[in-house]
Amino acid sequence: MIENQKFRPAQVIGPLGEPLTLDSLPPPQTTRWVVRRKAEVVSAVNGGLLSVDEACERYGLSLEEFAGWQRAVDRSGMPGLRVTRIQHYKTLYERQQKY
């Protein structure tokens, strides 16, 4: 994350390799969070397009919820963001930590 940086990029590379701008991010009133939208928000924060605080405020997320998205992407990529697979990836990650 680039929190202390004064320069804010006009665009960053999204999770599918496409350019992301503030205008192409999910709308602030988004209520249905599919994997792609979550990954776009995480990519925007990681690339410096939004700060963590801005993302949480814009989308009405708690810091814990956003941090969970970031952890899921870091551990398992976009598939880790699937709500139906959270337990599977959590178990897999815990097993990997043991060895």
C-alpha positions as CSV (number, residue, x, y, z in Angstrom):
1,M,0.0,0.0,0.0
2,I,1.2,3.5,-0.8
3,E,-0.3,5.5,2.0
4,N,2.3,8.2,2.5
5,Q,2.7,8.9,-1.2
6,K,1.5,12.4,-2.3
7,F,1.3,11.3,-6.0
8,R,-1.9,9.4,-6.8
9,P,-1.9,7.5,-10.0
10,A,-4.7,8.1,-12.5
11,Q,-5.0,4.4,-13.1
12,V,-3.8,1.1,-11.8
13,I,-3.8,-2.4,-13.1
14,G,-6.9,-4.3,-12.1
15,P,-7.2,-8.0,-11.0
16,L,-7.9,-9.1,-14.6
17,G,-5.1,-7.0,-16.1
18,E,-7.4,-4.1,-17.2
19,P,-6.7,-0.5,-16.3
20,L,-8.8,0.7,-13.3
21,T,-9.6,4.4,-12.7
22,L,-11.8,6.0,-10.0
23,D,-14.6,6.1,-12.6
24,S,-14.3,2.4,-13.4
25,L,-14.4,1.2,-9.8
26,P,-17.7,-0.2,-8.5
27,P,-20.2,2.5,-7.6
28,P,-20.3,3.6,-4.0
29,Q,-23.9,2.3,-3.5
30,T,-22.8,-1.3,-4.4
31,T,-24.6,-3.8,-2.2
32,R,-23.9,-7.0,-4.1
33,W,-20.2,-7.8,-3.7
34,V,-19.1,-10.3,-6.3
35,V,-15.5,-11.5,-6.4
36,R,-14.5,-9.2,-9.3
37,R,-15.8,-6.1,-7.5
38,K,-14.0,-7.0,-4.3
39,A,-10.8,-7.7,-6.2
40,E,-11.1,-4.3,-8.0
41,V,-11.3,-2.4,-4.7
42,V,-8.4,-4.3,-3.2
43,S,-6.3,-3.6,-6.4
44,A,-7.2,0.1,-6.2
45,V,-6.0,0.3,-2.6
46,N,-2.9,-1.7,-3.3
47,G,-2.0,0.4,-6.3
48,G,-2.6,3.7,-4.5
49,L,-5.7,4.8,-6.3
50,L,-7.6,4.8,-3.0
51,S,-6.5,4.8,0.6
52,V,-7.8,2.1,2.9
53,D,-9.9,4.8,4.7
54,E,-11.3,6.2,1.5
55,A,-12.3,2.7,0.3
56,C,-14.0,1.9,3.6
57,E,-15.8,5.2,3.7
58,R,-16.8,5.0,0.0
59,Y,-18.2,1.5,0.2
60,G,-19.4,1.4,3.8
61,L,-16.9,-1.3,4.8
62,S,-15.4,-1.9,8.2
63,L,-11.6,-2.0,8.4
64,E,-11.9,-5.7,9.4
65,E,-14.0,-6.6,6.4
66,F,-11.6,-4.9,4.0
67,A,-8.6,-6.4,5.7
68,G,-10.3,-9.8,5.2
69,W,-10.6,-9.2,1.5
70,Q,-6.9,-8.3,1.3
71,R,-5.9,-11.4,3.2
72,A,-8.0,-13.6,1.0
73,V,-6.4,-12.1,-2.2
74,D,-2.9,-12.4,-0.7
75,R,-3.5,-16.1,0.3
76,S,-5.6,-17.5,-2.5
77,G,-6.0,-14.8,-5.2
78,M,-9.4,-14.0,-6.5
79,P,-10.9,-17.4,-5.8
80,G,-10.3,-16.8,-2.1
81,L,-12.9,-14.0,-2.2
82,R,-15.7,-16.4,-2.9
83,V,-18.0,-16.4,0.0
84,T,-19.0,-20.0,-0.6
85,R,-15.4,-21.1,-0.5
86,I,-14.1,-19.2,2.6
87,Q,-14.0,-22.2,4.9
88,H,-12.2,-24.3,2.3
89,Y,-9.5,-21.7,1.7
90,K,-9.2,-21.0,5.4
91,T,-8.6,-24.7,6.2
92,L,-6.2,-25.0,3.3
93,Y,-4.2,-22.0,4.5
94,E,-4.1,-23.3,8.1
95,R,-2.8,-26.7,6.9
96,Q,-0.1,-24.9,4.9
97,Q,1.0,-23.0,8.0
98,K,1.6,-26.3,9.9
99,Y,4.2,-27.6,7.4
